[in-house]
Amino acid sequence: MAVRGGRRPRRRAGRGGRVRGNLERQRAERQPVQAVVLQDAKAHVAGRGAGSVPVQVSVRWTGPGGAQHTAQTLVKPGTTAGAKITVWTDTQNRLTTRPLSSSAAMLQATATGALAAACAVSAVLVSVWAVRWHLDSRRLRQWDKEWEQVDTRWRGKTV
């Protein structure tokens, strides 16, 4: 294979390659840490299904350098103060979400692709509608001019 300019041709990463790259980056940047809940998590909303709504509480964890960190996170109602939970932190020891699973990432990529395709199709359909509207308007104006000419020739005559 001939290579121009001493550069190898880049292989384009497909959808799977980009998804895997994002997953690997998330897994490298995020790590699980044991945190201690600082207050009881009581359900604030009364009513049907209120026991399943997560409650925001303060948690504390120790970072890799031994520094203590405190932040707010969501836990299940009924979690007591002093309970240990797993939270996810980024490279600056800020709370973040857990990395996406492989299946969730593929679902997200597929949904994004489907949405992009729908937007592209919508843009084409709107463009076709606009062109048709313009052509129909022009055609109606031409018919109007032609009927005016016919009407002036027929004026005063009965058929």
N, C-alpha and C positions, 0 to 999 in steps of 0.2 A: 504494500500500500504506500503510495506516495504521500509525503507530508509536506505541505506548503509552509515556507517560512520557519521551519524547525518546530512548529507547534503541532501537537497531536489534536485531532478533532475532538471536541468535547462531546461526551455522550449525554444526551438530554435525559434528565431524570423524569420518569413517569410519575403518575399520581402516587403510586405506592412508595417511590423513592422519597418524595417530599414528605409524605406522611411519616415514614420511618425516621427521616431526619428530624422532624419536629418532635416525635416521640423521644428519640435519643437525647435531644437537647433538653426537653422537659425533665427527663429522668436524671440527667447530669446536673441540672440546676436545682432540683427540688429533692429534699430529703425528709424522711419522717423523723419526728422528735417526740419523746414522751413529755407531756405537759400535765400540770396539776391544775384542776379546776379550783378557783378561788372563792366561788359563791355557789349556793344551791340554785339549780335551774328549775324554777317554778313556772308552770304554764300560766301565761298572762291572759290568754283569751279563753273565756268560758264558752261552752257550746259543744256541739257535735264535732268530733274529730279533733278537739283542741289538744288532746294528749299526744298527738303525733306531730305537732308543729314545733320545729326546733326553736330553742330559746338562746338568746345571746348572753354569754357570760364572759367574765375575765378569766384568763388562764396565764400560767407562768411556766417558762421552760428555761433550761440552761443551754446556751449556745456552745459551739465547738471550742471557743476560747475561754469558757467558764463564766461568761457574763450572763446575768439573769435578764430575761426579756418578758414583758407582759403585753398582752393584747386581748382583743375581744374576738370570740369565735362562737359558732352555733353548736349546741349540743342537744341531746335528747332531753325532753322534760323529765324531771325526777333525778337527774344526775346531781350527786351531792358534792359539797365542797370537800376537797381533798382527793377526789377521784382522779385516777390517772387516765388520760386519753392520748391518742396519737393525733398530732397535728403535723401539717406539712409546712416547711419553711423554704425560702429561696436562699440564694447565696449571700444576701445581706441580713439573714435571720428575720425576715418579715414573713408573717403568715401568708400562705398562698393555698391554692387548691391542689389536690393530689394530681399527679400526671394522668392524662387520659389513658385508658386501656387501649390495646390495639384495635379491638372491635369498635369502641366508641370513636376513636380517631378515624377509622375507615368510614363509619356512619356519617361523621361530621364532614369528611371530604366528599362523600357521595352526595350528601344533602347540599353542600355548597356548589358542587358541579351541576346538580339538577336545577338549583336556583339560578345559576349563571346561564344555563341553557334556556330556562324559561324567560329570563330577561332578554336574551338575544332573540328568541322567537317573538316575544312581544314587540321588540324594537322593529323587527322586520314587518310584522303585521300592521303596526302603526304607520310605518313608512308606506306600505302598500295602500292602506286606507287613505292616507294623505294624497298620494299620487292619483288614486281613483277619484277622490273628491275634486281635486284640481281639474282633472280631465273632464269629469261630468259637468262642472261649472262652466268650463270653456265651451263644451258641446252645447249646453243650454243657451249660452249667450249667442252662439252661432245660429241655433234654431230660432231664437228670438229675432235676430236680424233678418233671417230668411222669411219668417212669418210677416214681419213688417213690410217687406218688399211685396209679398204675395197679397197682403191686405190692401196695399195702395193700388194694386192692379185690379182687385176685385171690388173696390169701394163703389158703392152705388149700383152694383149689379146684383141681381138675385139669381140664384141657381135654380 
